[in-house]
Amino acid sequence: MDRSDNAVEGRGKVILLGEHGVVYGHPAIAMSIDRGVRATAALATQDLLTVEPWQVAITPRLLDEGSTDSTSAEDAAQTEPQSLLASALAHVLASYPEDRPSVHLHAEVSLPAGAGLGCSAALGVAIIRAIDACIGVARSDVQVAQAALVWEKVFHGNPSGIDHQMSARGGIGVFQRAQGFEEVSSRRPITLVVAHSEETSSTKAMVAHVARLRTREPQSVDKTFEAIAALVRNGRLAIESNDWSTLGTLMDLNQALLNSLMLSTSRLEEMCLAARDSGAYGAKLTGAGGGGCMVALVEPNDAPRVLAALEPAPAFIVSSSRVASSSDEDEPAFRSRPSDSETNG
């Protein structure tokens, strides 16, 4: 089989401010990272996706052959990861012309699944770009992001839109459903320490949890979202003025509000405290919560000390301009296969 050596990529992301509120139309600030998924594609006799280091081989198949609807949160929690991948692949392939050639896709993942770093979106974006490159489809980054939405719906039901936008477009930006993506400029890189709690959660399930909480306590939850939105607005100003002390304080406040929505865990709280105590400007969970990763805002010179304080948690240092691993930069820091919530960002 002939395979191009020109791999394409989908980037991971972290959310600096604004998780969950973005689902209800509020803004969030996200940053792409130079760690994600690389993929290649070649013409083949049948459609196939292989993923490393998960060691899986997937053929496209809808969860419900008679429906194109995404699964419910409850169904997804009980669905095998490979079935979700097969369904997502089927939805993406169905968006191409019926007479397209079959393709063999190979993806290499260097993000942990279900950790708040946009693993599923990075995989979807990389796969779409690989198919496009193989069969001669030309798209802008914005169009790739739009195409990846159908993939994300399989895993997350009602995705915020941040993950696939950041994966395809890169950079730092404010995302709001009504206004879309707006780039935020900073005169110097943002440096973060990203650490994995080794607790896996489902984005879809956590979004459903917040929805149930909002149904029971609409005024309280909406006030929390309004407070988070205010943090986002001030966070944008802090980034544009390179005021990391203020940005870190805003991250701490955001974490407290997320904890009030029962989205944090004891382990995440301990890790955030350890990061702050070792010199971080601020720390918070990133993504859906209920486990996954936390991020700590640091000065570059302080990053190794914060990294050490978070041991033995798997961790790495990332900036808005480069990424450096805490171990071997040439190897993925995380090698776990997708969990039962698989590839949740």
Rosetta blueprint (number, residue, H / E / L):
1 M L
2 D L
3 R L
4 S L
5 D L
6 N L
7 A L
8 V E
9 E E
10 G E
11 R E
12 G E
13 K E
14 V E
15 I E
16 L E
17 L E
18 G L
19 E L
20 H L
21 G H
22 V H
23 V H
24 Y H
25 G L
26 H L
27 P L
28 A E
29 I E
30 A E
31 M E
32 S E
33 I E
34 D E
35 R E
36 G E
37 V E
38 R E
39 A E
40 T E
41 A E
42 A E
43 L E
44 A L
45 T L
46 Q L
47 D L
48 L E
49 L E
50 T E
51 V E
52 E E
53 P L
54 W L
55 Q L
56 V E
57 A E
58 I E
59 T L
60 P L
61 R L
62 L L
63 L L
64 D L
65 E L
66 G L
67 S L
68 T L
69 D L
70 S L
71 T L
72 S L
73 A H
74 E H
75 D H
76 A H
77 A H
78 Q L
79 T L
80 E L
81 P H
82 Q H
83 S H
84 L H
85 L H
86 A H
87 S H
88 A H
89 L H
90 A H
91 H H
92 V H
93 L H
94 A H
95 S L
96 Y L
97 P L
98 E L
99 D L
100 R L
101 P L
102 S L
103 V E
104 H E
105 L E
106 H E
107 A E
108 E E
109 V E
110 S L
111 L L
112 P L
113 A L
114 G L
115 A L
116 G L
117 L L
118 G L
119 C H
120 S H
121 A H
122 A H
123 L H
124 G H
125 V H
126 A H
127 I H
128 I H
129 R H
130 A H
131 I H
132 D H
133 A H
134 C H
135 I H
136 G L
137 V L
138 A L
139 R L
140 S L
141 D H
142 V H
143 Q H
144 V H
145 A H
146 Q H
147 A H
148 A H
149 L H
150 V H
151 W H
152 E H
153 K H
154 V H
155 F H
156 H H
157 G L
158 N L
159 P L
160 S L
161 G L
162 I H
163 D H
164 H H
165 Q H
166 M H
167 S H
168 A H
169 R H
170 G L
171 G L
172 I E
173 G E
174 V E
175 F E
176 Q E
177 R L
178 A L
179 Q L
180 G E
181 F E
182 E E
183 E E
184 V L
185 S L
186 S L
187 R L
188 R L
189 P L
190 I L
191 T E
192 L E
193 V E
194 V E
195 A E
196 H E
197 S L
198 E L
199 E L
200 T L
201 S L
202 S L
203 T H
204 K H
205 A H
206 M H
207 V H
208 A H
209 H H
210 V H
211 A H
212 R H
213 L H
214 R H
215 T H
216 R H
217 E L
218 P H
219 Q H
220 S H
221 V H
222 D H
223 K H
224 T H
225 F H
226 E H
227 A H
228 I H
229 A H
230 A H
231 L H
232 V H
233 R H
234 N H
235 G H
236 R H
237 L H
238 A H
239 I H
240 E H
241 S L
242 N L
243 D L
244 W H
245 S H
246 T H
247 L H
248 G H
249 T H
250 L H
251 M H
252 D H
253 L H
254 N H
255 Q H
256 A H
257 L H
258 L H
259 N H
260 S H
261 L L
262 M L
263 L L
264 S L
265 T L
266 S H
267 R H
268 L H
269 E H
270 E H
271 M H
272 C H
273 L H
274 A H
275 A H
276 R H
277 D H
278 S L
279 G L
280 A L
281 Y L
282 G E
283 A E
284 K E
285 L E
286 T L
287 G L
288 A L
289 G L
290 G L
291 G L
292 G L
293 C E
294 M E
295 V E
296 A E
297 L E
298 V E
299 E L
300 P H
301 N H
302 D H
303 A H
304 P H
305 R H
306 V H
307 L H
308 A H
309 A H
310 L L
311 E L
312 P L
313 A L
314 P L
315 A E
316 F E
317 I E
318 V E
319 S E
320 S L
321 S L
322 R L
323 V E
324 A E
325 S E
326 S L
327 S L
328 D L
329 E L
330 D L
331 E L
332 P L
333 A L
334 F L
335 R L
336 S L
337 R L
338 P L
339 S L
340 D L
341 S L
342 E L
343 T L
344 N L
345 G L
